């Protein structure tokens, strides 16, 4: 490709990326990426909470099956 042809192509690219339509599309993509990041953080938090609840259930099950401390009230 000649230098003149390269310069013309670069100019076309430059004009394309500076159009309002391109900027709008890029902003839309960035918003979607931000939303996905937020959802990812929320999902990780929910997974941590789920693991905590499962751990508590497992501990309770172990106490019950191993005859852990009695929970009856003294009369």
C-alpha positions in Angstrom: 0.0 0.0 0.0 1.4 3.4 -0.9 1.9 6.1 1.7 -0.8 8.2 0.2 -3.3 5.4 0.3 -2.3 4.6 3.9 -2.9 8.3 4.8 -6.3 8.3 3.2 -7.3 5.1 5.1 -6.0 6.6 8.3 -8.1 9.8 7.7 -11.2 7.7 7.1 -10.6 5.8 10.3 -10.0 9.1 12.2 -13.2 10.6 10.8 -15.1 7.4 11.7 -14.0 7.3 15.4 -14.9 11.0 15.8 -18.5 10.7 14.6 -21.3 11.1 17.2 -22.7 7.7 16.2 -19.4 5.9 17.1 -19.2 7.8 20.4 -22.8 6.8 21.2 -22.1 3.2 20.5 -18.9 3.2 22.6 -20.8 4.8 25.5 -23.5 2.2 25.2 -20.9 -0.6 25.3 -19.2 1.0 28.4 -22.5 1.3 30.2 -23.2 -2.4 29.5 -19.8 -3.4 30.7 -20.3 -1.4 33.9 -23.6 -3.1 34.5 -22.0 -6.5 34.0 -19.3 -5.7 36.5 -21.9 -4.7 39.0 -23.9 -7.9 38.5 -20.7 -9.9 38.8 -19.9 -8.3 42.2 -23.5 -8.9 43.4 -23.3 -12.6 42.3 -20.0 -13.1 44.2 -21.6 -11.6 47.3 -24.5 -13.9 47.0 -22.3 -16.9 46.5 -20.4 -15.9 49.7 -23.6 -15.6 51.6 -24.8 -19.0 50.3 -21.6 -20.6 51.4 -22.0 -19.2 54.9 -25.6 -20.5 55.1 -24.6 -23.9 53.8 -21.8 -24.0 56.4 -24.2 -23.2 59.2 -26.6 -25.9 58.0 -23.7 -28.4 57.9 -22.6 -27.5 61.4 -26.2 -27.8 62.7 -26.6 -31.2 61.0 -23.3 -32.4 62.5 -24.4 -31.3 66.0 -27.7 -33.1 65.6 -26.3 -36.3 64.2 -23.4 -36.5 66.6 -25.6 -35.9 69.6 -24.3 -32.5 70.4 -25.3 -30.5 73.4 -28.9 -30.8 74.5 -31.1 -27.8 73.7 -33.8 -28.7 76.2 -34.7 -26.1 78.8 -34.1 -27.0 82.5 -37.4 -27.3 84.4 
